[in-house]
Amino acid sequence: MKRTLALLFLSAAASPLFADTWLILPFFNLSSDTNLHWIGESLSESAHEALGAEGIIVLGRQQREEAYRRLSIRSNTQLTTATVMRIGELLDADQIVYGTFAFTPPEDTASVKTLGTLKIVAHILSLRRARQGPEYTEIGALEDLARLQNHLAWQTLQFAMPKASPSEEEFRQRNPVIRVDAMENYIRGLLATTPDQRMRFFTSAVRLDPRMSQASFQLARLNFEKKAWRMAADSYARVTPGGVHSREAQFFLGISRYRLGEFEAAAAAFRSVAESVPLNEVWNNLGAAQSRRNDPEALVSFQKALDGDPADPDYQFNVGYALLRRGENDKAAERFRAVLERRPDDAEAITMLGRSLRRVAQRTAAAPSEGVERLKESWEESAWLQLKSVLEPKRPAEKTSQP
């Protein structure tokens, strides 16, 4: 992957076409109720996911928090336009979305028909063009928060992709109206400081509304970290196709299936990712799943990963192992030597090199039950998409008229 990205960077340096990088800041809570701070994060997340799902480059939460730390900005602070610009400049963002929301509790608490009213105001600031963009306002009941923020996210998408964004009807179909309590649990899970807290909030979000795809994704990540492969696979499988996390979910679903010994399902997951994001690690893991199924295409997949990054010793090892199983001992030995040049103490590579040099009938000596194929658990989609957008920017398609 490193070699592939390096080559893309060299090509990008000569390219006059650059894709905008977006930064979505939390919306500031104008009300006195600090318990509602989560709404500002929810508004930010919905816009982030809407843009990211369309392949737009959006800076992540960790990058934003690092900028706040470096500029000594406390969370839940109302930002001036100058501060917004400083954050954007620090993160090299081109477009920034920020805003405020106000909450008005119901006047008649005796016969409550609504939880209260929200007024949301969003701004877009273009740093590249050095001008203030449009302002959007949404007003509605708190219980309609999902509908309000979906419409706000769609409007942002219209500005970002004026000729290629989905119609509002299409966008609504992709983004169901989620229960407010499920959304609150999801956001509180993102803000939680311990794995146990995050697990509790994400579990509650999925229980309250199983359509909460984002919560399923975060729950899957926690289970994956715990090596709870079955629970991780079940949660990754619930992530909605086409969303901002869908390809990453499929990638880690493939790893979870592989760890469970479900190699055919693992190969299917990796293959689906490779069709849209042909990362080296995806080809490598597809080759590993194919190898465990005695699929002769394993060598082809391993070789694609190695072509992308010849310096990676794991890719060298896997190609060598596939060659060894085919009885191509001399070629296999070359690959294992390449591994040892980079990792002299690699015991498995030493063993496999010895087998190659002994010229044994390797289909029995290197049985697939050994499971020595090496997986990759890194995920570099954002870097890939960013460089791809620079080198091969999409031409906006004309929007079709809606009936």
C-alpha positions in Angstrom: 0.0 0.0 0.0 2.8 2.4 0.9 4.3 2.1 -2.6 1.0 2.5 -4.3 0.3 5.7 -2.3 3.7 7.0 -3.0 3.2 6.6 -6.7 -0.1 8.3 -6.5 1.3 11.2 -4.6 4.0 11.7 -7.3 1.3 11.8 -9.9 -0.9 14.0 -7.9 1.8 16.6 -7.6 1.5 17.4 -11.3 -2.3 17.3 -11.3 -4.2 20.7 -11.3 -7.4 19.0 -10.1 -8.0 18.8 -6.3 -11.1 17.5 -4.5 -12.4 19.6 -1.6 -11.7 18.3 1.9 -14.6 18.9 4.3 -14.7 19.5 8.0 -17.9 19.2 10.0 -17.8 20.8 13.4 -20.2 20.1 16.3 -23.1 22.5 16.5 -23.1 24.7 19.5 -25.9 24.4 22.1 -27.5 27.8 22.7 -29.8 26.5 25.4 -28.9 26.3 29.0 -29.5 22.5 29.2 -26.0 21.0 29.0 -27.7 17.5 28.7 -28.5 18.4 25.1 -24.9 18.8 24.0 -25.2 15.5 22.3 -27.5 17.0 19.7 -24.7 19.2 18.3 -22.5 16.1 17.9 -25.4 14.3 16.2 -25.9 17.1 13.7 -22.2 16.9 12.9 -22.2 13.1 12.5 -25.2 13.0 10.2 -23.6 15.5 7.8 -20.3 13.7 8.0 -21.9 10.4 7.1 -23.9 11.9 4.3 -20.9 13.4 2.6 -18.6 10.4 3.3 -21.1 8.0 1.8 -20.9 9.9 -1.5 -17.1 9.6 -1.6 -16.4 13.1 -0.4 -13.3 13.5 1.7 -14.4 14.4 5.3 -12.0 14.9 8.1 -12.6 12.5 11.1 -13.4 13.1 14.7 -9.9 12.3 15.9 -8.4 14.9 13.6 -10.9 17.5 14.8 -10.2 16.7 18.4 -6.5 17.0 17.9 -7.0 20.5 16.3 -9.1 21.5 19.4 -6.3 20.3 21.6 -3.5 22.1 19.7 -5.5 25.3 19.7 -6.6 24.9 23.4 -10.3 25.0 22.5 -12.6 23.3 24.9 -15.4 21.1 23.7 -18.9 22.6 23.7 -17.5 26.1 23.1 -19.2 28.6 20.8 -16.7 29.3 18.0 -16.2 32.6 16.3 -15.8 32.7 12.6 -12.1 33.5 13.1 -11.7 30.4 15.3 -13.5 28.2 12.8 -11.1 29.5 10.1 -8.1 28.7 12.4 -9.3 25.1 12.9 -9.8 24.7 9.2 -6.4 26.1 8.3 -4.7 23.8 10.8 -6.4 20.8 9.3 -6.0 22.0 5.7 -9.8 21.9 5.1 -11.4 23.5 2.1 -15.0 23.6 3.3 -16.3 23.9 6.9 -19.8 23.2 8.2 -20.6 24.6 11.6 -23.6 26.0 13.3 -25.8 26.3 16.4 -29.1 24.9 17.7 -31.5 26.2 20.2 -34.1 24.2 22.3 -37.4 25.6 23.5 -39.2 23.4 26.0 -43.0 22.9 25.7 -45.1 25.6 27.3 -47.9 23.4 28.5 -46.3 20.6 30.4 -49.7 19.3 31.6 -50.7 18.2 28.1 -47.4 17.6 26.4 -47.7 16.9 22.7 -44.1 17.4 21.9 -40.7 17.1 23.7 -39.9 20.7 22.7 -38.8 22.6 19.7 -35.4 22.8 18.0 -34.1 25.6 15.8 -31.0 24.6 13.9 -28.8 27.0 11.9 -26.0 25.7 9.8 -23.3 27.7 8.0 -20.8 26.7 5.3 -17.5 28.5 5.1 -15.3 28.1 2.0 -11.6 28.5 3.0 -10.3 27.9 -0.5 -12.6 30.5 -2.0 -12.3 32.8 1.1 -16.0 33.4 1.4 -19.0 32.5 3.5 -21.3 30.0 1.9 -25.0 29.4 2.3 -26.9 29.3 5.7 -29.6 26.7 6.4 -32.2 26.8 9.0 -34.4 23.9 10.3 -37.2 24.2 12.9 -39.1 21.3 14.3 -39.9 19.1 17.2 -37.1 17.4 19.2 -38.7 14.0 18.5 -38.2 14.8 14.7 -34.5 15.3 15.1 -33.6 12.5 12.7 -35.8 14.1 10.0 -34.4 17.6 10.6 -30.8 16.5 10.5 -31.3 14.3 7.5 -32.7 17.3 5.6 -29.8 19.5 6.8 -27.3 16.8 5.7 -29.0 16.6 2.3 -28.8 20.4 1.8 -25.1 20.2 2.6 -24.7 17.5 0.0 -26.6 19.6 -2.5 -24.0 22.3 -2.0 -21.1 19.9 -2.2 -22.3 18.0 -5.3 -24.8 20.4 -7.0 -25.0 18.2 -10.2 -24.5 14.7 -8.8 -26.2 14.6 -5.4 -29.1 12.2 -4.9 -32.7 13.6 -4.9 -34.2 14.3 -1.5 -36.4 11.3 -1.9 -33.5 9.0 -2.7 -31.6 10.4 0.3 -34.6 9.8 2.6 -34.8 6.2 1.4 -31.1 5.7 2.2 -31.4 7.4 5.6 -34.3 6.1 7.7 -35.8 8.2 10.5 -34.2 6.8 13.6 -35.6 7.0 17.1 -34.3 10.0 19.1 -33.4 7.8 22.1 -31.4 5.5 19.8 -29.6 8.4 18.3 -28.8 9.8 21.8 -27.3 6.5 22.9 -25.2 6.3 19.8 -23.7 9.8 20.2 -23.1 9.2 23.9 -21.3 6.1 22.9 -19.0 8.0 20.6 -18.3 10.5 23.5 -17.8 7.8 26.1 -14.3 7.4 27.5 -14.1 3.7 28.3 -14.8 0.6 26.2 -17.4 -0.6 28.7 -19.4 2.6 28.5 -19.2 2.6 24.7 -20.4 -1.0 24.6 -23.3 -0.2 26.8 -24.5 2.8 24.8 -24.0 1.2 21.4 -25.9 -1.9 22.5 -28.7 0.2 23.8 -28.9 2.1 20.5 -29.2 -1.0 18.4 -31.7 -2.5 20.8 -33.9 0.7 20.7 -33.7 0.9 16.9 -32.1 -2.0 14.9 -31.9 0.2 11.8 -29.2 2.2 13.6 -26.5 1.1 11.2 -23.8 3.4 12.7 -24.3 1.9 16.1 -24.0 -1.6 14.7 -20.7 -0.6 13.1 -19.3 0.8 16.3 -20.5 -2.3 18.3 -18.8 -4.5 15.8 -15.5 -2.6 16.2 -15.6 -3.1 20.0 -16.3 -6.9 19.6 -13.6 -7.2 17.0 -11.1 -5.6 19.4 -12.1 -8.2 22.0 -11.7 -11.0 19.4 -15.3 -11.9 19.8 -15.5 -12.9 16.2 -19.1 -14.2 16.0 -20.5 -11.1 17.6 -18.3 -8.9 15.5 -19.4 -10.6 12.3 -23.1 -10.4 13.2 -22.8 -6.6 13.9 -20.7 -5.9 10.8 -23.3 -7.8 8.7 -26.0 -5.4 9.9 -24.2 -2.3 8.6 -26.2 -0.7 5.8 -24.7 -1.2 2.3 -23.7 2.1 0.6 -23.1 4.0 3.9 -19.9 5.7 4.8 -18.7 2.6 6.8 -20.0 -0.1 4.5 -16.8 -1.0 2.8 -14.8 -0.9 6.0 -17.5 -3.1 7.6 -17.2 -5.6 4.8 -13.5 -5.7 5.1 -13.6 -6.5 8.8 -16.6 -8.8 8.3 -14.2 -10.8 6.0 -11.6 -11.0 8.7 -14.1 -12.0 11.3 -15.5 -14.8 9.0 -11.9 -15.9 8.3 -11.2 -16.2 12.0 -14.3 -18.3 12.4 -13.1 -20.6 9.7 -15.9 -19.5 7.3 -13.5 -19.0 4.4 -16.0 -18.9 1.5 -18.0 -16.2 3.3 -14.7 -14.4 4.0 -13.7 -14.5 0.4 -17.1 -13.1 -0.7 -16.7 -10.2 1.7 -13.2 -9.3 0.5 -14.1 -9.7 -3.1 -17.0 -7.3 -2.7 -14.6 -4.7 -1.2 -12.0 -5.2 -3.9 -14.5 -4.3 -6.6 -14.7 -0.7 -5.4 -11.6 -0.2 -3.2 -8.8 -2.4 -4.6 -6.4 -1.9 -1.6 -3.4 -4.1 -1.2 -4.6 -5.4 2.1 -8.0 -6.4 0.5 -6.3 -8.4 -2.2 -4.0 -10.0 0.4 -6.8 -11.1 2.6 -8.9 -12.3 -0.3 -5.8 -14.4 -1.3 -5.6 -15.8 2.3 -9.3 -16.9 2.2 -8.9 -18.4 -1.2 -5.8 -20.2 -0.1 -7.6 -21.8 2.8 -10.2 -23.1 0.3 -7.5 -24.5 -2.1 -8.6 -21.9 -4.7 -5.8 -21.6 -7.4 -6.8 -17.9 -7.7 -5.1 -17.3 -4.3 -1.7 -16.7 -6.0 -3.3 -14.1 -8.3 -4.7 -12.2 -5.4 -1.5 -12.4 -3.4 0.5 -11.2 -6.4 -1.8 -8.1 -6.8 -1.1 -7.1 -3.2 2.6 -7.6 -3.7 2.6 -5.6 -6.9 1.1 -2.7 -4.9 3.7 -2.9 -2.2 6.8 -5.1 -3.0 8.5 -3.9 0.2 5.9 -5.5 2.5 7.3 -8.8 3.9 3.8 -10.2 4.6 2.9 -9.9 0.9 6.2 -11.5 0.0 5.6 -14.4 2.4 2.1 -15.1 1.1 3.2 -15.2 -2.5 6.0 -17.5 -1.5 3.7 -19.8 0.4 1.3 -19.9 -2.6 4.2 -20.7 -4.9 5.4 -23.4 -2.5 2.1 -25.1 -2.5 2.2 -25.2 -6.3 5.6 -26.8 -6.2 7.4 -23.8 -7.7 10.2 -24.1 -5.2 12.8 -21.8 -6.7 10.4 -18.9 -7.1 9.0 -19.5 -3.6 12.6 -19.4 -2.2 13.1 -16.0 -3.8 10.1 -14.6 -2.0 11.1 -16.1 1.4 14.6 -14.7 1.0 13.0 -11.3 0.4 11.1 -11.7 3.6 14.3 -12.5 5.6 16.1 -9.5 4.1 13.5 -7.3 5.9 12.9 -9.6 8.9 16.0 -11.7 9.6 14.3 -13.3 12.6 11.1 -14.4 10.9 10.9 -18.0 12.1 8.1 -19.0 9.7 9.9 -17.6 6.7 13.1 -19.5 7.7 11.0 -22.7 7.9 9.4 -22.1 4.6 12.7 -21.3 2.9 14.0 -24.6 4.2 11.1 -26.5 2.6 11.7 -24.7 -0.7 15.3 -25.7 -0.7 14.6 -29.3 0.2 12.5 -29.6 -3.0 9.9 -31.8 -1.3 6.5 -32.5 -2.8 5.1 -29.5 -1.2 1.4 -30.1 -1.7 1.6 -32.5 1.2 4.4 -30.8 3.1 2.6 -27.4 3.1 -1.0 -28.4 3.8 -3.7 -25.7 3.9 -4.5 -26.8 7.4 -1.3 -25.0 8.6 -3.1 -21.7 8.2 0.2 -19.7 7.9 -1.3 -17.2 5.5 -0.8 -13.7 6.9 -3.8 -11.3 7.1 -3.7 -7.5 7.2 -6.0 -5.6 9.6 -5.1 -2.1 8.5 -7.7 -0.1 6.5 -6.5 2.8 4.3 -9.6 3.7 2.4 -9.5 7.4 3.2 -6.0 7.8 1.8 -6.9 5.8 -1.3 -10.1 7.7 -2.0 -8.4 11.1 -1.5 -5.7 10.3 -4.0 -8.1 8.7 -6.4 -10.3 11.8 -6.3 -7.3 13.9 -7.2 -6.2 11.7 -10.1 -9.6 10.7 -11.3 -12.1 13.3 -10.3 -15.7 12.3 -11.0 -17.5 14.2 -13.6 -20.8 15.3 -12.1 -23.7 13.6 -13.8 -26.8 15.7 -14.7 -29.6 15.0 -12.2 -32.6 13.3 -13.7 -36.0 14.9 -13.1 -38.1 13.3 -10.5 -41.7 12.3 -11.2 
